[in-house]
């Protein structure tokens, strides 16, 4: 017996197909490369739209430390 596809089987084109559910619950069949491409574009979009909270927190911390240092310096001078 050979491994040739019969009429009911699809030939293997080298790309594996995966099933993906969207937000509405519908199931789509797409190739792995298409799925990875969409996933990467979503990550890039989410990253560019997100607000950099860590930078804001670090800047606020530095400003607070500078105010405390200025207050301590003024108390020492008086």
C-alpha positions as CSV (number, residue, x, y, z in Angstrom):
1,X,0.0,0.0,0.0
2,X,1.2,3.4,-0.8
3,X,0.5,6.7,1.1
4,X,-1.1,8.4,-1.8
5,X,-4.3,10.3,-0.9
6,X,-7.6,8.8,-2.0
7,X,-10.5,10.8,-3.3
8,X,-11.9,11.6,0.2
9,X,-8.6,12.7,1.7
10,X,-6.9,16.0,1.1
11,X,-3.3,16.0,-0.1
12,X,-0.8,17.3,2.4
13,X,0.4,20.6,1.0
14,X,3.1,21.1,3.6
15,X,1.1,23.5,5.7
16,X,-0.9,22.2,8.7
17,X,-4.5,23.5,9.1
18,X,-5.7,24.6,12.5
19,X,-9.1,25.4,13.9
20,X,-9.5,28.8,15.5
21,X,-12.5,30.2,17.4
22,X,-13.2,33.9,17.2
23,X,-14.9,36.0,19.8
24,X,-18.4,35.1,18.6
25,X,-17.7,31.4,18.9
26,X,-17.5,30.7,15.2
27,X,-14.8,28.2,14.1
28,X,-12.5,29.0,11.3
29,X,-9.9,26.8,9.6
30,X,-6.7,28.5,8.6
31,X,-3.1,27.6,8.0
32,X,-0.5,27.9,10.8
33,X,1.4,30.6,8.9
34,X,-1.7,32.8,8.5
35,X,-2.5,32.3,12.2
36,X,1.0,33.3,13.3
37,X,0.9,36.3,11.0
38,X,-2.3,37.6,12.5
39,X,-1.2,36.9,16.0
40,X,2.0,38.9,15.4
41,X,0.1,41.8,13.9
42,X,-2.3,41.8,16.9
43,X,0.6,41.9,19.4
44,X,2.2,44.8,17.5
45,X,-1.0,46.7,17.5
46,X,-1.7,46.0,21.2
47,X,1.8,47.0,22.1
48,X,1.7,50.3,20.2
49,X,-1.7,51.2,21.7
50,X,-1.0,50.3,25.3
51,X,0.0,53.1,27.7
52,X,3.5,52.7,29.2
53,X,2.5,52.5,32.9
54,X,5.9,51.4,34.1
55,X,7.5,54.5,32.6
56,X,4.9,56.8,34.3
57,X,5.4,55.0,37.7
58,X,9.2,55.3,37.5
59,X,9.1,59.0,36.6
60,X,6.6,59.6,39.5
61,X,8.9,57.8,41.8
62,X,12.0,59.8,40.7
63,X,10.1,63.1,41.1
64,X,8.9,62.1,44.6
65,X,12.4,61.3,45.6
66,X,13.7,64.6,44.3
67,X,11.0,66.5,46.3
68,X,11.9,64.6,49.5
69,X,15.6,65.3,48.9
70,X,14.9,69.0,48.4
71,X,12.7,69.1,51.6
72,X,15.5,67.4,53.6
73,X,18.1,69.8,52.2
74,X,16.0,72.8,53.2
75,X,15.5,71.5,56.7
76,X,19.3,70.9,57.1
77,X,20.1,74.4,55.9
78,X,17.7,76.1,58.3
